[in-house]
Amino acid sequence: MTKKDDLMLGRIAGEVETVVRELVKAGGIAAGQLLVVGVSTSEVLGKRIGTAGTLETAAKIYAGVEAVRQEAGFVPAFQCCEHLNRALVIERSAAERLGLETVSAVPIPKAGGSMAAYAFRELESPCLVEAIQAHAGIDIGDTFIGMHLKRVAVPVRPSIRSIGEAHVTMAYARPKLIGGVRAVYEPERDEGAGQAAGTCD
């Protein structure tokens, strides 16, 4: 690893902490809610995805996520690479509480990716789940986390657009707005207001 890489790694944890904190604030992410984390450590180091991942880089990213998790209490789910069908590493207690379907595999850097492999090693009681519907997500290196987000995704523009050499995107989910022109999305101040107008029943 070059001196430039060493300097970059020294900044990564703080930058990840910054953008995850921005996402939590923008989406109002509460304790117990799911936050999916997709990472290509190869892209962070300026290499093509899937070619040069390192556990050292994953450790810095994990530290940034963990710093915010300890404050906000969200449940992180670390996405594996396509070799494990983008399954997710999550605490077993959270998977059981949420009724998530587990799958049998142990992610390693060459099959699952460095980020998932590192998270599997660091979590207290890790397991792999096939899919989730997360309340928010961050994607470092264009790994495509959309399949694991609840509808409807709302993009958040981070103040830091790149972690290392990797592009950063993130989003939180909001409930669907249903109904037509007569639909109301905020509670009426006066509970009797609107009752005289046409009704549905």
CORWOSUL-V266520 format. One record per run of one state. SS is the DSSP state (@ for helix, = for strand, . for the rest). FROM is the first residue (numbers start at 1). TO is the last residue. If there is no record, write none. Layout:
SS:FROM:TO, SS:FROM:TO
This chain:
.:1:2, @:3:27, .:28:33, =:34:39, .:40:40, @:41:44, .:45:54, @:55:72, .:73:74, =:75:79, .:80:81, @:82:84, .:85:87, =:88:91, @:92:98, .:99:101, =:102:103, .:104:107, =:108:108, .:109:110, =:111:112, .:113:113, @:114:122, .:123:125, =:126:129, .:130:133, =:134:134, .:135:135, =:136:140, .:141:145, @:146:148, =:149:149, .:150:152, =:153:156, .:157:161, =:162:163, .:164:165, =:166:173, .:174:201
